[in-house]
């Protein structure tokens, strides 16, 4: 799904949320706080008011909300580590590459298991840069399976990348139902088998 419709009345995450909520207010239209790359599955925050949109965006800028991905990557990756590599985006080609003059970007990762030619990985995006997990993992020789844009030789319908969870701080300005909580989007079917085999191997 697109985050927002690209044509009037088109299908998108926002239009489905509005329908689900029976949204009729005119003063504010719910908006996503963060976006996922096209064909990346997982959890997305939708703000229901202007103040919540501004405050959640501030928490992201302050790195107070943890964003955790799960991925299937090519090869036998190290047990864990940090990838601290500035990134710059080429808007014309919609690609990102490491560059000294780029924006600071930090990813922490750990291997959850390994099976045959792939590893199951959990990655925390400390910074929230476009294509960050994809470029960082490819930069250490382990592109996300199916991500041909960043060097994967494996063929899948999409890169096997999933926004797995968001962890909220224990912040008094957040609703009590979110303070200190982790929200999880289950691993989708096209990735679940790899994670099960990697854990069992």
GROMACS elastic network, one bead per residue, 0.5 to 0.9 nm:
[ bonds ]
;  ai    aj funct       b0    kb
    1     4     6  0.84098   500
    1     5     6  0.89595   500
    1    11     6  0.73404   500
    1    12     6  0.53412   500
    1    13     6  0.60201   500
    1    38     6  0.76984   500
    1    39     6  0.77976   500
    2     5     6  0.64028   500
    2     6     6  0.77817   500
    2    11     6  0.74551   500
    2    13     6  0.61932   500
    2    14     6  0.84864   500
    2    36     6  0.89712   500
    2    38     6  0.70638   500
    2    39     6  0.89360   500
    3    12     6  0.55374   500
    3    14     6  0.62091   500
    3    15     6  0.88363   500
    3    32     6  0.74068   500
    3    35     6  0.67930   500
    3    36     6  0.78602   500
    3    38     6  0.88017   500
    4    10     6  0.84217   500
    4    11     6  0.78867   500
    4    12     6  0.51367   500
    4    13     6  0.62294   500
    4    14     6  0.55894   500
    4    15     6  0.72448   500
    4    31     6  0.86502   500
    4    32     6  0.86105   500
    5     8     6  0.68330   500
    5     9     6  0.70277   500
    5    11     6  0.57239   500
    5    12     6  0.50545   500
    5    13     6  0.80237   500
    5    14     6  0.76099   500
    5    15     6  0.72657   500
    6     9     6  0.86264   500
    6    10     6  0.64048   500
    6    11     6  0.82455   500
    6    12     6  0.82558   500
    7    10     6  0.50519   500
    7    11     6  0.83566   500
    9    15     6  0.80033   500
   10    15     6  0.77940   500
   11    14     6  0.83074   500
   11    15     6  0.62911   500
   11    16     6  0.72095   500
   12    15     6  0.52836   500
   12    16     6  0.62138   500
   12    17     6  0.85642   500
   13    16     6  0.52836   500
   13    17     6  0.61583   500
   13    18     6  0.87027   500
   13    32     6  0.88440   500
   14    17     6  0.50110   500
   14    18     6  0.61420   500
   14    19     6  0.86223   500
   14    29     6  0.89991   500
   14    30     6  0.72298   500
   14    31     6  0.70243   500
   14    32     6  0.76045   500
   14    46     6  0.81597   500
   15    18     6  0.50799   500
   15    19     6  0.62334   500
   15    20     6  0.86034   500
   16    19     6  0.50850   500
   16    20     6  0.60646   500
   16    21     6  0.85613   500
   17    20     6  0.50173   500
   17    21     6  0.60853   500
   17    22     6  0.84025   500
   17    23     6  0.83731   500
   17    30     6  0.83226   500
   17    46     6  0.86601   500
   18    21     6  0.52013   500
   18    22     6  0.59042   500
   18    23     6  0.50942   500
   18    24     6  0.83574   500
   18    29     6  0.84156   500
   18    30     6  0.76033   500
   19    22     6  0.50321   500
   19    23     6  0.65769   500
   20    23     6  0.78458   500
   21    24     6  0.87832   500
   23    26     6  0.88925   500
   23    29     6  0.83897   500
   23    30     6  0.88491   500
   25    28     6  0.65592   500
   25    29     6  0.75320   500
   26    29     6  0.71476   500
   27    49     6  0.89636   500
   28    31     6  0.88004   500
   28    48     6  0.77507   500
   28    49     6  0.63386   500
   28    50     6  0.69966   500
   29    47     6  0.88814   500
   29    48     6  0.74061   500
   29    49     6  0.77067   500
   29    50     6  0.88261   500
   30    46     6  0.63312   500
   30    47     6  0.55374   500
   30    49     6  0.66393   500
   30    50     6  0.84812   500
   30    53     6  0.86906   500
   31    34     6  0.89928   500
   31    45     6  0.84248   500
   31    46     6  0.53933   500
   31    47     6  0.54477   500
   31    48     6  0.70982   500
   31    49     6  0.83847   500
   31    50     6  0.89367   500
   31    53     6  0.74624   500
   32    35     6  0.67633   500
   32    44     6  0.70150   500
   32    45     6  0.56560   500
   32    47     6  0.61003   500
   32    53     6  0.80754   500
   33    44     6  0.75689   500
   33    45     6  0.54589   500
   33    46     6  0.57802   500
   33    47     6  0.63773   500
   33    53     6  0.63475   500
   33    54     6  0.87249   500
   33    56     6  0.69774   500
   33    57     6  0.63760   500
   33    60     6  0.89303   500
   34    44     6  0.65041   500
   34    45     6  0.64180   500
   34    46     6  0.80872   500
   34    57     6  0.82998   500
   34    60     6  0.89642   500
   34   128     6  0.89336   500
   35    44     6  0.68268   500
   35    45     6  0.84440   500
   36    39     6  0.80284   500
   36    40     6  0.59955   500
   36    41     6  0.75190   500
   36    42     6  0.80126   500
   36    43     6  0.86063   500
   36    44     6  0.75464   500
   36   130     6  0.86785   500
   36   131     6  0.88955   500
   36   163     6  0.78786   500
   37    40     6  0.54217   500
   37    41     6  0.85301   500
   37   130     6  0.78697   500
   37   131     6  0.70944   500
   38    41     6  0.84431   500
   38   158     6  0.89738   500
   39   157     6  0.86844   500
   39   158     6  0.58974   500
   39   159     6  0.71452   500
   39   160     6  0.88664   500
   39   161     6  0.84408   500
   40   158     6  0.76076   500
   40   159     6  0.70412   500
   40   160     6  0.75479   500
   40   161     6  0.56435   500
   40   162     6  0.57577   500
   40   163     6  0.73050   500
   41   160     6  0.86109   500
   41   161     6  0.67852   500
   41   163     6  0.61315   500
   41   164     6  0.84461   500
   41   185     6  0.87966   500
   41   187     6  0.86317   500
   41   188     6  0.75769   500
   42    69     6  0.84261   500
   42   161     6  0.85481   500
   42   162     6  0.51210   500
   42   164     6  0.57369   500
   42   165     6  0.78528   500
   42   184     6  0.84342   500
   42   185     6  0.56150   500
   42   186     6  0.77325   500
   42   187     6  0.79340   500
   42   188     6  0.82984   500
   43   162     6  0.82262   500
   43   163     6  0.55486   500
   43   164     6  0.64094   500
   43   165     6  0.64680   500
   43   166     6  0.75273   500
   43   183     6  0.81292   500
   43   184     6  0.70871   500
   43   185     6  0.55393   500
   43   186     6  0.89970   500
   44   163     6  0.80570   500
   44   166     6  0.86809   500
   45    56     6  0.88886   500
   45   166     6  0.88496   500
   46    53     6  0.80023   500
   47    50     6  0.74707   500
   47    51     6  0.86175   500
   47    52     6  0.57765   500
   47    53     6  0.50131   500
   47    54     6  0.87999   500
   47    56     6  0.79600   500
   48    51     6  0.86917   500
   48    52     6  0.67537   500
   48    53     6  0.73321   500
   49    52     6  0.53318   500
   49    53     6  0.62255   500
   49    54     6  0.87636   500
   50    53     6  0.51301   500
   50    54     6  0.62674   500
   50    55     6  0.86652   500
   51    54     6  0.51708   500
   51    55     6  0.60955   500
   51    56     6  0.85172   500
   52    55     6  0.51094   500
   52    56     6  0.59082   500
   52    57     6  0.82830   500
   52   174     6  0.86585   500
   53    56     6  0.54049   500
   53    57     6  0.60701   500
   53    58     6  0.86127   500
   54    57     6  0.51692   500
   54    58     6  0.62192   500
   54    59     6  0.88300   500
   55    59     6  0.62922   500
   55    60     6  0.86891   500
   55   173     6  0.86108   500
   55   174     6  0.87063   500
   56    59     6  0.50497   500
   56    60     6  0.63193   500
   56    61     6  0.87348   500
   56    65     6  0.85083   500
   56   174     6  0.87614   500
   57    60     6  0.51025   500
   57    61     6  0.63057   500
   57    62     6  0.86501   500
   58    61     6  0.50352   500
   58    62     6  0.61170   500
   58    63     6  0.85435   500
   58    64     6  0.86536   500
   59    63     6  0.61073   500
   59    64     6  0.51095   500
   59    65     6  0.61243   500
   59   168     6  0.89507   500
   59   169     6  0.87211   500
   60    64     6  0.59790   500
   60    65     6  0.57052   500
   60    66     6  0.83018   500
   60   127     6  0.85484   500
   60   128     6  0.78965   500
   61    64     6  0.76858   500
   61    65     6  0.88814   500
   61   127     6  0.83925   500
   61   128     6  0.84997   500
   62    65     6  0.80745   500
   63    66     6  0.70474   500
   63   126     6  0.67091   500
   63   127     6  0.69575   500
   63   128     6  0.85707   500
   64   167     6  0.86213   500
   64   168     6  0.71304   500
   64   169     6  0.61050   500
   65   126     6  0.89175   500
   65   166     6  0.67039   500
   65   167     6  0.56253   500
   65   169     6  0.62484   500
   66   124     6  0.70356   500
   66   125     6  0.73476   500
   66   126     6  0.69397   500
   66   165     6  0.80080   500
   66   166     6  0.55659   500
   66   168     6  0.67277   500
   66   169     6  0.83902   500
   66   182     6  0.89462   500
   67   123     6  0.84484   500
   67   124     6  0.57750   500
   67   125     6  0.56326   500
   67   126     6  0.71924   500
   67   127     6  0.87307   500
   67   128     6  0.80061   500
   67   163     6  0.75752   500
   67   164     6  0.79879   500
   67   165     6  0.61968   500
   67   167     6  0.67569   500
   68   122     6  0.69556   500
   68   123     6  0.56523   500
   68   125     6  0.62888   500
   68   126     6  0.88165   500
   68   162     6  0.88142   500
   68   163     6  0.62792   500
   68   164     6  0.56940   500
   68   165     6  0.52124   500
   68   166     6  0.63686   500
   68   167     6  0.81563   500
   69   121     6  0.82361   500
   69   122     6  0.57273   500
   69   123     6  0.51271   500
   69   124     6  0.62901   500
   69   125     6  0.76298   500
   69   133     6  0.80497   500
   69   161     6  0.70819   500
   69   162     6  0.55433   500
   69   165     6  0.68359   500
   70   120     6  0.73717   500
   70   121     6  0.56223   500
   70   123     6  0.61729   500
   70   124     6  0.88300   500
   70   160     6  0.84424   500
   70   161     6  0.60648   500
   70   162     6  0.52834   500
   70   163     6  0.65019   500
   70   164     6  0.59150   500
   70   165     6  0.89456   500
   70   187     6  0.81017   500
   71   119     6  0.83031   500
   71   120     6  0.59849   500
   71   121     6  0.52668   500
   71   122     6  0.65002   500
   71   123     6  0.78359   500
   71   133     6  0.89289   500
   71   144     6  0.66010   500
   71   145     6  0.80667   500
   71   159     6  0.84941   500
   71   160     6  0.56517   500
   71   162     6  0.61985   500
   71   163     6  0.87738   500
   71   191     6  0.80041   500
   71   195     6  0.89389   500
   72   118     6  0.64893   500
   72   119     6  0.57417   500
   72   121     6  0.62280   500
   72   143     6  0.87240   500
   72   144     6  0.58477   500
   72   145     6  0.57712   500
   72   146     6  0.89687   500
   72   159     6  0.84762   500
   72   160     6  0.56003   500
   72   161     6  0.68416   500
   72   191     6  0.73330   500
   72   194     6  0.72863   500
   72   195     6  0.78339   500
   73    76     6  0.82944   500
   73    77     6  0.79326   500
   73   117     6  0.86659   500
   73   118     6  0.55235   500
   73   119     6  0.53672   500
   73   120     6  0.65179   500
   73   121     6  0.71302   500
   73   137     6  0.78776   500
   73   138     6  0.87187   500
   73   142     6  0.55967   500
   73   143     6  0.55671   500
   73   145     6  0.50143   500
   73   146     6  0.87313   500
   73   152     6  0.86097   500
   73   160     6  0.78351   500
   73   161     6  0.89002   500
   74    77     6  0.79622   500
   74   117     6  0.61229   500
   74   119     6  0.64220   500
   74   141     6  0.81411   500
   74   142     6  0.50882   500
   74   143     6  0.58054   500
   74   144     6  0.62599   500
   74   145     6  0.56990   500
   74   152     6  0.73403   500
   74   153     6  0.84852   500
   74   154     6  0.80627   500
   75   114     6  0.82801   500
   75   115     6  0.89047   500
   75   116     6  0.80660   500
   75   117     6  0.50970   500
   75   119     6  0.62167   500
   75   141     6  0.81602   500
   75   142     6  0.61306   500
   75   143     6  0.85852   500
   76    79     6  0.89323   500
   76   111     6  0.89048   500
   76   113     6  0.88946   500
   76   114     6  0.63326   500
   76   115     6  0.81921   500
   76   116     6  0.84014   500
   76   117     6  0.70246   500
   76   118     6  0.62376   500
   76   119     6  0.56747   500
   76   142     6  0.80363   500
   77    80     6  0.79500   500
   77   110     6  0.87823   500
   77   111     6  0.68416   500
   77   114     6  0.81044   500
   77   118     6  0.83492   500
   77   119     6  0.63969   500
   77   120     6  0.87923   500
   77   121     6  0.83803   500
   77   140     6  0.87888   500
   77   141     6  0.84613   500
   77   142     6  0.67616   500
   78    81     6  0.74847   500
   78   110     6  0.77572   500
   78   111     6  0.68102   500
   79   109     6  0.83063   500
   79   110     6  0.55906   500
   79   112     6  0.79591   500
   79   113     6  0.86632   500
   80   108     6  0.75820   500
   80   109     6  0.53128   500
   80   111     6  0.58730   500
   80   121     6  0.88960   500
   81   107     6  0.84623   500
   81   108     6  0.58743   500
   81   109     6  0.55781   500
   81   110     6  0.65823   500
   82   106     6  0.70454   500
   82   107     6  0.56824   500
   82   109     6  0.63298   500
   82   110     6  0.89734   500
   83   105     6  0.80378   500
   83   106     6  0.57226   500
   83   107     6  0.51287   500
   83   108     6  0.63968   500
   83   109     6  0.81042   500
   83   136     6  0.64181   500
   83   137     6  0.80547   500
   83   139     6  0.87049   500
   83   140     6  0.82081   500
   84   104     6  0.76092   500
   84   105     6  0.59054   500
   84   107     6  0.65466   500
   84   108     6  0.86087   500
   84   136     6  0.83174   500
   85    98     6  0.62604   500
   85    99     6  0.76646   500
   85   100     6  0.80264   500
   85   102     6  0.86278   500
   85   103     6  0.86485   500
   85   104     6  0.66345   500
   85   105     6  0.55680   500
   85   106     6  0.65324   500
   85   107     6  0.85905   500
   85   136     6  0.73333   500
   85   139     6  0.89586   500
   86    97     6  0.84348   500
   86    98     6  0.56019   500
   86    99     6  0.56939   500
   86   100     6  0.59875   500
   86   101     6  0.72079   500
   86   103     6  0.50638   500
   86   105     6  0.50545   500
   86   106     6  0.79541   500
   87    96     6  0.64811   500
   87    97     6  0.55497   500
   87    99     6  0.55489   500
   87   100     6  0.77204   500
   87   101     6  0.78983   500
   87   103     6  0.52797   500
   87   104     6  0.65933   500
   87   105     6  0.63977   500
   87   129     6  0.77391   500
   87   130     6  0.86745   500
   87   132     6  0.77262   500
   87   135     6  0.83846   500
   87   136     6  0.88623   500
   88    95     6  0.85898   500
   88    96     6  0.55478   500
   88    97     6  0.55833   500
   88    98     6  0.62701   500
   88    99     6  0.61039   500
   88   100     6  0.86354   500
   88   101     6  0.74121   500
   88   103     6  0.62656   500
   88   130     6  0.89793   500
   89    92     6  0.88509   500
   89    93     6  0.86821   500
   89    94     6  0.69612   500
   89    95     6  0.58447   500
   89    97     6  0.65467   500
   89    98     6  0.89198   500
   89   102     6  0.80620   500
   89   130     6  0.77263   500
   89   131     6  0.88770   500
   90    93     6  0.57380   500
   90    94     6  0.56117   500
   90    95     6  0.54448   500
   90    96     6  0.60733   500
   90    97     6  0.80930   500
   91    95     6  0.69515   500
   91    96     6  0.85332   500
   92    95     6  0.80260   500
   93    96     6  0.87261   500
   95   130     6  0.89571   500
   95   131     6  0.78429   500
   95   149     6  0.80048   500
   95   150     6  0.86555   500
   96   130     6  0.74571   500
   96   131     6  0.65793   500
   96   132     6  0.80445   500
   96   135     6  0.68770   500
   97   102     6  0.85619   500
   97   135     6  0.67076   500
   97   136     6  0.89119   500
   97   139     6  0.89660   500
   98   101     6  0.87755   500
   98   102     6  0.70589   500
   98   135     6  0.77097   500
   98   136     6  0.82005   500
   98   139     6  0.80929   500
   99   102     6  0.51159   500
   99   103     6  0.83575   500
  100   103     6  0.83073   500
  100   104     6  0.88782   500
  101   104     6  0.88984   500
  102   105     6  0.86030   500
  103   129     6  0.80525   500
  104   127     6  0.76747   500
  104   129     6  0.85952   500
  105   125     6  0.82413   500
  105   126     6  0.75175   500
  105   127     6  0.54674   500
  105   128     6  0.76100   500
  105   129     6  0.66936   500
  105   132     6  0.73444   500
  105   136     6  0.87577   500
  106   124     6  0.86106   500
  106   125     6  0.64926   500
  106   126     6  0.54882   500
  106   127     6  0.56931   500
  106   128     6  0.86289   500
  106   132     6  0.84212   500
  106   136     6  0.85515   500
  107   123     6  0.65623   500
  107   124     6  0.57177   500
  107   126     6  0.57346   500
  107   127     6  0.72672   500
  107   132     6  0.78092   500
  107   133     6  0.71249   500
  107   136     6  0.72676   500
  107   137     6  0.88442   500
  108   122     6  0.84475   500
  108   123     6  0.56067   500
  108   124     6  0.51409   500
  108   125     6  0.66837   500
  108   126     6  0.72550   500
  109   121     6  0.68149   500
  109   122     6  0.56057   500
  109   124     6  0.61946   500
  109   125     6  0.86749   500
  110   120     6  0.88015   500
  110   121     6  0.58306   500
  110   122     6  0.54991   500
  110   123     6  0.65605   500
  110   124     6  0.89387   500
  111   114     6  0.76890   500
  111   119     6  0.68941   500
  111   120     6  0.60220   500
  111   122     6  0.64546   500
  111   123     6  0.87874   500
  112   119     6  0.74641   500
  112   120     6  0.53005   500
  112   121     6  0.54073   500
  112   122     6  0.68015   500
  112   195     6  0.80439   500
  112   198     6  0.72968   500
  112   199     6  0.67522   500
  113   118     6  0.88245   500
  113   119     6  0.57545   500
  113   120     6  0.52738   500
  113   121     6  0.73370   500
  113   195     6  0.75183   500
  113   196     6  0.89806   500
  113   197     6  0.82065   500
  113   199     6  0.51125   500
  113   200     6  0.80052   500
  113   201     6  0.72932   500
  114   117     6  0.78592   500
  114   118     6  0.59760   500
  114   120     6  0.61386   500
  114   121     6  0.89111   500
  114   194     6  0.89720   500
  114   195     6  0.87009   500
  114   197     6  0.79810   500
  114   199     6  0.72916   500
  114   200     6  0.89115   500
  114   201     6  0.67902   500
  115   118     6  0.56026   500
  115   119     6  0.61998   500
  115   120     6  0.83024   500
  115   194     6  0.78784   500
  115   197     6  0.64702   500
  115   199     6  0.83457   500
  115   200     6  0.86124   500
  115   201     6  0.61457   500
  116   119     6  0.81731   500
  116   198     6  0.86249   500
  118   142     6  0.89147   500
  118   145     6  0.78915   500
  118   194     6  0.82632   500
  118   198     6  0.81949   500
  119   142     6  0.88860   500
  119   194     6  0.83320   500
  119   195     6  0.84060   500
  119   198     6  0.67454   500
  120   194     6  0.71858   500
  120   195     6  0.58665   500
  120   198     6  0.62997   500
  120   199     6  0.82351   500
  121   195     6  0.88331   500
  122   164     6  0.86765   500
  123   133     6  0.73585   500
  124   127     6  0.87107   500
  124   133     6  0.86122   500
  125   128     6  0.59936   500
  125   129     6  0.82024   500
  125   132     6  0.74844   500
  125   133     6  0.71077   500
  127   132     6  0.83011   500
  128   131     6  0.88509   500
  128   132     6  0.71260   500
  129   132     6  0.51655   500
  129   133     6  0.85311   500
  130   133     6  0.84810   500
  131   134     6  0.53689   500
  131   135     6  0.61119   500
  131   136     6  0.84545   500
  132   135     6  0.54067   500
  132   136     6  0.59089   500
  132   137     6  0.83981   500
  133   136     6  0.52854   500
  133   137     6  0.59601   500
  133   138     6  0.83381   500
  133   144     6  0.85734   500
  133   161     6  0.86214   500
  134   137     6  0.56130   500
  134   138     6  0.61838   500
  134   139     6  0.86249   500
  134   143     6  0.67336   500
  134   144     6  0.63232   500
  134   147     6  0.77122   500
  134   150     6  0.69543   500
  134   159     6  0.88080   500
  134   161     6  0.83249   500
  135   138     6  0.51206   500
  135   139     6  0.59931   500
  135   140     6  0.89714   500
  135   143     6  0.76898   500
  135   144     6  0.89712   500
  135   150     6  0.66325   500
  136   139     6  0.50296   500
  136   140     6  0.68353   500
  136   142     6  0.88184   500
  136   143     6  0.84025   500
  137   140     6  0.55715   500
  137   141     6  0.68013   500
  137   142     6  0.53432   500
  137   143     6  0.54583   500
  137   144     6  0.69847   500
  138   141     6  0.51302   500
  138   144     6  0.69766   500
  138   150     6  0.63680   500
  138   151     6  0.69405   500
  138   152     6  0.82281   500
  139   142     6  0.72367   500
  139   143     6  0.76065   500
  139   150     6  0.89208   500
  140   143     6  0.80343   500
  141   151     6  0.89759   500
  142   145     6  0.84888   500
  142   151     6  0.88290   500
  142   152     6  0.82458   500
  143   146     6  0.83410   500
  143   147     6  0.68685   500
  143   148     6  0.85217   500
  143   150     6  0.64970   500
  143   151     6  0.60930   500
  143   152     6  0.54251   500
  143   153     6  0.87461   500
  144   147     6  0.54723   500
  144   148     6  0.85204   500
  144   150     6  0.79644   500
  144   151     6  0.83340   500
  144   152     6  0.64096   500
  144   154     6  0.89491   500
  144   159     6  0.61503   500
  144   160     6  0.63043   500
  144   161     6  0.70461   500
  145   148     6  0.80479   500
  145   152     6  0.56874   500
  145   153     6  0.75451   500
  145   154     6  0.57050   500
  145   155     6  0.74793   500
  145   156     6  0.74269   500
  145   158     6  0.84227   500
  145   159     6  0.57477   500
  145   160     6  0.56962   500
  145   161     6  0.83181   500
  146   149     6  0.87159   500
  146   151     6  0.87448   500
  146   152     6  0.56556   500
  146   153     6  0.70893   500
  146   154     6  0.51394   500
  146   155     6  0.50186   500
  146   157     6  0.71096   500
  146   158     6  0.56774   500
  146   160     6  0.62998   500
  147   150     6  0.57199   500
  147   151     6  0.66107   500
  147   152     6  0.51389   500
  147   153     6  0.80853   500
  147   154     6  0.78567   500
  147   155     6  0.81673   500
  147   156     6  0.81636   500
  147   158     6  0.67952   500
  147   160     6  0.75504   500
  147   161     6  0.89212   500
  148   151     6  0.50587   500
  148   153     6  0.65633   500
  148   154     6  0.76663   500
  148   155     6  0.78496   500
  148   158     6  0.89850   500
  148   159     6  0.78512   500
  149   152     6  0.73992   500
  152   155     6  0.78764   500
  152   159     6  0.87615   500
  155   158     6  0.81730   500
  155   159     6  0.87922   500
  156   159     6  0.68138   500
  156   160     6  0.78679   500
  157   160     6  0.87737   500
  158   161     6  0.82659   500
  159   162     6  0.89047   500
  160   190     6  0.76997   500
  160   191     6  0.64068   500
  161   164     6  0.89812   500
  161   191     6  0.82763   500
  162   185     6  0.85175   500
  162   186     6  0.89720   500
  162   187     6  0.70415   500
  162   188     6  0.78728   500
  162   191     6  0.85517   500
  163   166     6  0.83392   500
  163   184     6  0.86667   500
  163   185     6  0.73554   500
  163   187     6  0.88515   500
  164   183     6  0.84081   500
  164   184     6  0.57097   500
  164   185     6  0.52944   500
  164   186     6  0.68149   500
  164   187     6  0.70572   500
  165   182     6  0.65770   500
  165   183     6  0.54140   500
  165   185     6  0.62092   500
  165   186     6  0.87877   500
  166   181     6  0.82510   500
  166   182     6  0.56430   500
  166   183     6  0.53889   500
  166   184     6  0.68172   500
  167   178     6  0.88083   500
  167   179     6  0.89820   500
  167   180     6  0.69189   500
  167   181     6  0.58095   500
  167   183     6  0.64943   500
  167   184     6  0.88413   500
  168   171     6  0.79822   500
  168   174     6  0.87450   500
  168   178     6  0.64481   500
  168   179     6  0.60086   500
  168   180     6  0.51072   500
  168   181     6  0.54624   500
  168   182     6  0.63573   500
  168   183     6  0.83753   500
  169   174     6  0.85089   500
  169   178     6  0.82050   500
  169   179     6  0.58417   500
  169   181     6  0.74093   500
  170   173     6  0.89265   500
  170   174     6  0.79052   500
  170   176     6  0.88304   500
  170   178     6  0.80674   500
  170   181     6  0.78879   500
  171   174     6  0.55727   500
  171   175     6  0.85222   500
  171   176     6  0.87128   500
  171   178     6  0.87470   500
  171   179     6  0.58286   500
  171   180     6  0.74768   500
  172   175     6  0.76022   500
  172   176     6  0.77249   500
  172   179     6  0.73840   500
  173   176     6  0.85752   500
  173   179     6  0.87143   500
  174   177     6  0.80894   500
  174   178     6  0.64022   500
  174   179     6  0.60666   500
  175   178     6  0.55577   500
  175   179     6  0.65424   500
  176   179     6  0.53072   500
  176   180     6  0.87680   500
  177   180     6  0.86935   500
  177   181     6  0.76021   500
  178   181     6  0.52844   500
  178   182     6  0.79827   500
  178   183     6  0.86195   500
  179   182     6  0.89248   500
  185   188     6  0.84971   500
  186   192     6  0.89797   500
  187   190     6  0.83505   500
  187   191     6  0.64523   500
  187   192     6  0.57478   500
  187   195     6  0.86675   500
  188   191     6  0.56671   500
  188   192     6  0.59777   500
  189   192     6  0.50763   500
  189   193     6  0.71354   500
  190   193     6  0.70323   500
  190   194     6  0.81925   500
  191   194     6  0.55663   500
  191   195     6  0.65597   500
  191   196     6  0.89237   500
  192   195     6  0.51954   500
  192   196     6  0.61971   500
  192   197     6  0.87030   500
  193   196     6  0.51131   500
  193   197     6  0.61907   500
  193   198     6  0.85221   500
  194   197     6  0.52028   500
  194   198     6  0.59889   500
  194   199     6  0.85436   500
  195   198     6  0.51175   500
  195   199     6  0.61447   500
  195   200     6  0.85901   500
  196   199     6  0.53023   500
  196   200     6  0.62326   500
  196   201     6  0.87123   500
  197   200     6  0.50546   500
  197   201     6  0.60236   500
  198   201     6  0.53278   500
